[in-house]
Amino acid sequence: MSSSNLLEIQILATIEPIIPVNNTSLHFLISATQVTPKILLLVSILLAPFTALANDWLELKVEGVKGSLQRNVMAHLGTLPTSAVQRRAFVFNAEDNITAAMHSMGYYNSKIEHEFIRVDKGPWPFNINITAGEPTTLRWIDIRVDGELRDDPVFEQWLSQLDIRPGDRLNHGVYEDLKSQLVTLALARGYFDGKFNTAEIAVNRDQNSAKIALHYDSGKRYFIGNVSFTGHSLNPQLLQTLIPFEIEAAYSTANLGQLNRQLLDTGYFSNIKVLPLVEQVEGLQVPIRVELSPKPNHSIELGLGVDLGNSVENNIEPRVSVTWRTPQVNRYGHSQETTAEWALDKPKFLTTYTIPLSHPLDDQLKLRVGMLLDQYGVTQVYNAADREYNNTGQLESSKILFAVIRQKRLKRKWVLSYSTEFIQESYTQSSIDYEPRFVLFGSSISKTSRGDNSLDPKSGFLQHYSLEYADPNLGSEVRLTRLQAKFKWIQTFAEKHRLVSRLDLGANITAEDNLALIPPSLRYFSGGDQSIRGYSYNELGPSIDSINDDEESIREVVGGRYLLVGSVEYQYYVTPNWRVATFIDAGNAFDVNQIEEITSVGAGLHWISPIGPVKLDVGVGLKETDTISRPWRIHITMGAEL
């Protein structure tokens, strides 16, 4: 049935006689037939539903049809008249409009009865009764494609997914959609000379059957020509490296969309237009012009957050952050991002300068400088009189860091980075002051897969693995090997049901005598909205007991060598923009001689805002501590989960 230059799909049945009908004049060439009174009475009883509309000029009542057929009839009738002239036109054209509506849904043997009553005052009643009759079904679907499109794998995939079949009720909307899909596919794949040689529906009124014939000649496929960029101040060679296809590659909108995504991901531009200049085609090559609008030279982003609860001394922990970005520092595509964050006794300053190397996205050099004050764990003093521990503060740390990072994007969305990081950190533990220095040599590899590109993806999976090493012979205080792995999985079921799970693993391999010389920022703690909710950030972990200068018993949570924390959360979408959640978090940071599993449960309310989910979660710890019988915290966070 197919030849070397013709792809044909035919499903045949005997249809006699067949009346060919041009799709633009179908409704005028086929008229309704008579229906006997008995059949009319029976169908009228079965189709009792009706629609009524009224205004000051006309009171319309339509009976005999329902569902999509009813909606189509009302759409063809249009809005009610608002003047005497419009009323006459509405009534005069009603039967033709209803006939067109019935034909478009495959009903050619319908009967229309109407009654129009003139009254002195008020709207004139206009009653319409429709007997649909037997629907017209498809007996033959003939799709033929000639030209280079017939061998295009994307066309073959489209053809295999068609759900129109012989025996279906004729629907002109489906027919028009089929035509539109074929033309859209051809244009998207670069077949700009394509045309229909035949596009028609042939209807046999006597047998209530129809044939669809679509014969399309695609012609030759065009290729991508020269790509030019306007509206930018970057080095032209930098933009050329972002073109994800070879010049003279076969034309497709998918290639142009990938170029648009590459340009968007650089962060240089606020608006991007990738325009195929079809009117300037030379031979079979289509030149591409990319119109770019740079982002403002500087942008400021303000972030606010708060942590409420009873698990540490401060019941309210507000956070304020300001981020300053310069998306394009110079013509070579350098950029910078500086963040200053303030929280109670925890100010932070971090700046990152990014230099594109062989590719603006796939190969980058990052220089990072930071100064951070932070608090970890909980410090407690034993009150002998009350026989209980009282919170007196946390382990405080002051850190300066400088890092050089090379980051590369690999195939299949993997991101590889390797770095050298210098750290000097000051802290006091067990009344002893420490100020160790570390030079960490590290490497990490990660991958994030999303089911869609929204800020609230329906599915996705994140995996991250890292290795860091420090050695006294290479400038560090002690020998240390750090191993970390992080996973996050999201899946939506039955549209409204969503599961989010995560797992965090970590290990510090070092001699036990070196533990006090490992700075707090390199140890493992747990607690917080990204760890175990119901507890404050980095509140949990192994502790040590000591006696201070005042001969008081001190217990300090100082962190551990290992980390194991997991979470499972169920979310239900009440509306597309609001959902409720319930969760369980478990695990802890631990050491060889201190393994204590912590569990918390809670619930949350999430708003899917235009800039990402805003989440209010309430977590309650299930384990009683030395100072609190039932820890709880309210966590308010904002941002994408992947």
N, C-alpha and C positions, 0 to 999 in steps of 0.2 A: 504493500500500500504506500510505501515511501520510496522515493528515488534519490539520486545523488544530490539533487538540488532542491528537494521538496520534503518538508516534514508535514505529515498529515495524520490527524486523528479523526476517525469517523465512527459514529455509532449509528447503524442503519436500522430502519424499520419501514415497512410499506406504508406510504401516506398518499392517498388518492381521494379526491383531487387536491393539489396543493396550490394555494394562491400566494404568489410572491408579493410581499408588502415592503416597500421602502420604509426604513425606520423613522423617517421624518414625516411620513404621511399615513402611518399605520392606522391612526384613529379615524381617519376620514374614509378609508377604503373598506372597512369592515363594520357592519352595522349589527345591532342587536336583533335577535330572533324572538318570535312569539313564544310565550309560555302558557300552558293551559291553566284555566282557573283552579283546578284541583291541585296541581303542583304548586301554583302560587299560594294557595291557602296553606298547604303543608309547610312550605318553606317559610312563610310569614310567621307561623307559630313557632318554628324552631329558631327564627332570628328575631325574637322579641325585643332585644336591646335597641335603644334609640338614643339619639343625641339631640339636644335642644339648645338653641341660642336665640337671643333676642336683644333688640335695642329699640330706639324710638321709631324706626322705620319698618322693621321686619322682624317677625317671630318665626324662626326656622326650626323645623322638626324633621329629623332624618331617621327613618326606621329601616330595619332589615339587614343591616351590616354591623359588624363589630370588629374590635381589635385593629390590626394594621390596615385592613380594608376600610374600616370606618375612618381612621385617621387620614388615609389617603384621599378619600372622598371629600372630607372637610377641607383638606389642604387645597384640592383642586377648586372647590367652591370659592375659597378665599374669604376675606373679611366681609362682615355684613355691611350693607350700603348705609351711607350717611346723608343721602338726599333722594329726592323723587327720581331724578335721572339715573342715579346709580342703582336704585331699586328696580327700575324697569330693565336695565342691562343685566343685573344679577339674575332676575327671573328668566329673562330671555335666553341667557347662556347656560343656565343651570343644567339642563339635560345633556348638552354637549360636554360640559365639564365633568359631569358624573360618568358619562360614557368613557371619556378619556381616562378617568381614574380607574374604572373597572378594567379597561383594556390593559392598562399599564401593570395591573396585578394579575393578568391572565384570565379575566372573565369576559368572554365575548358573547355569551348567550344570556345576558342579563336583561331584565325588564325594569323600566323606571316608570312609576306612576306618581303624579304630583297634583296637588290641589292648592289653588291660590285664591284667597278670599280678600276682597276689598272691604274695608270698614271705614266708617266716618271718623272715628277717633282711635288713637293708639296705633301700634304697629299692625301691619297686615300679616295674618297667618299664612305661612307657606309650608305645607306638609308634603314630604317626599317619602315614598315607600319603594325600596329597592329589593328586587329578587335577583340574587347573584347568579343562579344557574350553575351548571357544571364548569369547573375550571379547565383551562387549556393546559395540557401537559406536554413536556418536551419528549419527542420521539427520536430526534436526530441532532447531534451536536457535531459540527464540522469545523475544526480549527486547523488551518493550514498556514505554515510560515515558510516563506521563500527568502533566500539571501543568507548572509553570514550569521544572522541571529540564530538560525536553526541549530548551529553547532556550538552555541554559547552554553556552557554548563549552568550558568545562572538561569537562563531561559528554561533549560530542561528541569531544573529544580522547581521553578514556578509552575511549569506544566504539570508536574507530578503532584503538586499540592492543590490543584483545582478541586473544588467540592461540588461543582455543578454536574449533574448526572441525568441520563434519560429517566423519565418518570417524574422528575421534579415539575412543580407547577411553574408555568411560564411567568417570569417577572421581568419587566423591562428594566427595572433598577439593577437587577443582577446582570442583565445583558450589557447595559451601559457601563457598569463597573468592570466587567470583563474586558470590554474594549479599552477603557481608561487604563486598566492595569497593564495591558499589553503595550500601549503607547508609552506609558510612563517607564516601563522596564526598558524599552528600546532606546528612549532618550537618555536614561540614566547610564546605559552601557555604550553610548556613543554612536547609535545608529540614527543619524539626524535626517537621513533621506527616506526613512520608512513611510509607507502609506498602505491604506487598505485598498485592495483591489475589489473585495466584496465584504460588505458588512450589512447583513439583513436578517430579518425574521420572516419566515414564511409560515402562514397560519392556515390550517384546514378547519374551517368553522364547523363543518358537518361532523367531523370526527374528534373535535376538541383537541387537536394536536398541533404541534408547531416544530419547525426546524430552525436552528441557529446556524448561520454560516459566517465565519470570519476568516478571510484570506488576506494575509498581511505579507507585504514584501519589504524587508528591512533594509535592503541595499547593503553597502559596505560599511564597516566600522571605522570610525575616526580615531585619531591618535592625539595625545597631548603634545603640544608644541612648546614654544618658549614660555617660561614663567617669569613675569616681571613684577616687581614690588614698588609701590608708591606710598608716600606719606610717612616715611621713617627717617631716622638719622643713624642707623646702624651700619656697620661695615657690610657691604653687599655679600661678601663671601660667607658671612655668618648666617645670613638668611638662606643662602643657597644650600647650606648643609642641612637645613630643616625640611627640604623637599624630600618626601618619603618614597618617591618613585623616580624611575629613569625618564629622561626626556625621550619622547617618541614612544612612551608606554601607551598601551591601549587605553582609550578614554573611558573613565567611569566616575560617577559622582562619589563613589566610595573612596577613590584616590584623592579627590578634592576635599572630601570631608576629613580624611586623615591629615592632609596638609593644614586644614583649618584647626584641627585639634593640636597639632604640633605647635603652631604659632600661639594658640591660646595658652598652652601649658608653660610657655616661656615666662609669662607674667609681664611681658613688655607692653602689651596692647590692650586697649579698652574696647576696640571694635575691629572686626576683621571681615572683609568681604572677598571671597574667592570667586572671580567672575570668568566664566568661559566666554571668549570673544568669538562666538559662532559666526558672526557677520564678517569676521576678518580671517576666515579659514583660507589657508594656502595648501592646495592639494587636499590631503586628508588630515592635515595637522591643525589643531585648534589651539591658538595662543591663549594663555591664562594670565589675567591681570589680578594681582592681589592688592587691594586697597586697605591700608593700615592706619589706625588712629592710636597714637601712643597714649599710655596711661599718664596721669599727672606725675610730675617729677617727684613729688613727695606725697605720702598719705599717712594719716594718723588713725589708729584703731584703738578704741577704748574698750576694756573688758572689766566686768564687775562680777563678783561672786561672793558667796557667803556660806559658811559652815556653822550650823547650830547644833548644840548637843551638850551632854553632861559628862562625856568620857574623859575630858581633861579640864584643867583649871578654867580656861576661857570658854564660857558657854557660847559666845558669838565670835566667829573668826571671819571678819570681812577681808576681801581681797580686791585690789585695784591694779590693773595693768594697762600700760600704754605701749603700743607697738608703732614704731616709725619705720616706714619702708621707702626705699628708693629703688624702683624697679629697673631703672637703667641709669647707671652712673656715667657711662661714656659710650663711645661708638663701638666698643668691643663687647658690649653686653654685660659688663660687670653690674652687680646689684648688691644691696645691703639691707639687712633687717636688724633693728635694735629694739629690744624689749626691756622695759623697766617695770618691775612688779613690786607692789607694797602689800605686805600683810603684817600683822602684829609680830614684831621682832623677827621678821623674815623678809627683808628687802632683797631684791635680786636685780642684777644688771647683766644682760647678755647681748652681744652683737656678733653677727655673722656676715662675712664678706664673701661673695660667691664670684668666681672667675670661670667662664666657660673655657674649656680646653679644645679638644677635637670636635666637640658637638655641644651646642648650648644646653641640651637636655640630657644627653646620654653620657657626657663626660664633663664633670665639674670639679673644681678645686675650691674648698671652703676653708676660710680662716676664721676661727672663733675665739673670742675673748670674753671672759666673764668674771664677775665678782658677786659672790652669793653669801648671804647669811641665812642659816637654816636651823631648824630644831628637829630633833629626833627623839622617839621614845617618850618615856615619862620618868621623872626623878621623884622619889618618894622618901619621906622621913617617918620613922616609926615613932608613934606617940605611946609611950609606955603607960601613961595614966589611962588613956582610953582603949589601949590595946588594939590600935588600928594604924594603918598607914595613911598619911596625908600627902596629896600631891603638892610639890614645891616648885615644879618647873620641868624643863626638858634638857636633853643634851644639846648644847648649842655649838654650832660649827661655823667657822668663817673660811671661805674657800676662794682662791684665785686660780683661774685655769686659762690655758692657751692651747688650742688644738689646730692641727692641720689635717684635713680630711679630703681624700679623693673618692668621689662617688661616680659609679658607672651603672648605666642601665643595660641589662643584658637581654637576651631573647626571652620570650614568654613572660615578660613583665617582672623578671627578677632584678633586684637592685643590689649591687655589690659595692661595699665601701671598705676602705682601709685607712687607718688614721694613726697619728702620733699625738698624744695628749699629755701636757705638763700640768700637774696639780700640786698646789701647796695649800694645806688645810690645817687650821688651828682649832683646838678644842680642849676641854678639860674633862677628864674622866677619873672618877675615884680620887678627886683632889690633886691629880697629877696633870700638868700641862703638856700637851703634845703638839708638835708642828712638823709632821712628816712631809716629805716630798716624793712624788711619784712621776715616773715617765711611763705611760701606758702605750703599748703598741697593740693595736686592735684591728679586727676585721669583722664585718657583719654581712649577712645576706638576708634579704627579705623579699616577700612577694605579697601583694594585695590583689585579690580577685573580687570584682563586684558584679552582681547580676544586672545592675544598671548604674548610670552615672549620677543619680540623684544624691542629695545629702542624707537621705534616709533610705538606703538600698534595701530591696526586698530579700536579697541574699548576698552572701559574700564570705570570704575566708582570708584571714591575715595570718601569716607565719613569719617569724623573725628569729634569727639565730645569730649569736655574737660570741666572740672569743677575744679576751684581752690578756696581755702578759706584761708583768713588770719584774725587773731583776736588779739587785744591788749593783751588778757590774755595768748596768746600763742607766744608772742615775736614780734608781728608786731606793726607798728606805729598806724594804724587804722584798722577798720573792713572792709573787702573787699571780695566780692564774684564775681568771673570772670567766665563767660559762653562763650564758643566759639563753632562754628560749621563751617566746611568747606566741600564743595562738588565740584567735578569735573567730567564731563561727556564727553566721546569721542565716536563718532560713525562715521563710514565710509559708504557711500552709493555709489553703482555703481562703486566701485573700486577707482575712482579718486576724489570723493567728500567727504570731511571730515568736521564734525562739532565738535567744542570744546567749552564747556560752563563751567563756574564756578560761585560759589556763596560763599561769605564769610560773616558770621554773628558773632557779638560779643556784649557782654554787661558787664559793670562793675556796680555792685549793691553796692552802698555806699552812705553815707550821703553827701549832697551837700557841706557842710562845709569842708569835707575831700578831696575835689578834688585836691587842690594844693599839698597835701601830698602824692598823688598817683604818683609814679615816672613815667617819660615819657615812659619807656620801658613797663609799664603795662597799659598805655592808648592806645587809638585807633587812628591811623592816616591812611590816604590813599594816593595813588600815587606810581608810580613805575611800573616796567615791570610785576609784579605779582599782581597788583592792578588796578589803573587807569593809562593807558599809556598816554603819552603826558605831564606828570608831573613827577617831581623828586620823589625819594624814600621818603615816609612819609612826603610829602610836605603839604598835605591837611588835614583840620580838623577845629574844632571850634577855635575861637580866643578870646583874651581878650584885652582890651584897658587900657593903664595906662600912667602915666607921670613919666619920668625918672628924675635923679638928675639934668640934664641940662634943665629941664622944657620943654622937647620935648614930643610930643604925640607919644606913642609907641603902635604898634599893634603886638601881638605875637600869632601865631598859636600854641596852647598848647595841642591839642588833645581833644578827647571826651570820653564820657562814652559808646557810642554805635557805632556799625559799620554795614553797609550794603553796600556791593559792589558786583556787578555782571558783567559778560562779556559773549558775544556770538561772536564766531569767525568762519568764513567759510574759508576752505582751499581747494585748487585745485592742484592736482598733475600734473604738466606739464610733468615730467618724473618720474620714480620711485624714483629718488634721489633729485628732486627739486620740490618745490611747492610754490605757491603764496597764500597770505592770505589777508583777510579784516576783520575788527573787530569793535565792539562798546563796550566800557566799561562805566559803570555808577554806581553812588552811592556816598557814602562819609562816613567819620566818623562824628558823630554829637552828639549834646547834646539836652536836653529837650528844651532849649530856642534858640538853633541854629541848624536849619535843612536846609542845602543847598545842593541840588542835583547837582553833577558835571558829565558831559558827555564828552567823548572823542571818536574820530573815527580815523581810520588809516588803513594802509596796511603794508604787510611784505613780505619778501623773505626768504625762509627757505631751508637750505641744509641738507639733511639726511646723515650725515657723519657716518663713522664706529663707532664712539664713542658717537653718539647721535645727535639729531637735533641741528644745529646752526641757530639761528633766528635773523634776522635784521628786526625790526619793527619800523615804524615811526608813532607816535601818535600825534594828534592835539586836544587840548582842545577847546571845543565849548563855554566855558564861559569866558568872559573877566574878568580879575582881576584888582586890584587897581594899579598894576605896569606893566602889560603886556596885550596888546589887544588880542593876539592870542598865547597862550602857545603851544609849541611843543617840542618833544624830540625824539631822535633816541635811541632805546634800542637794544643792542646786547647781546644775552644770549645763553647759551649752556646747554643742559641736557634734560633728558627724561621728558615728561609732566606728567607722573604718577610715 
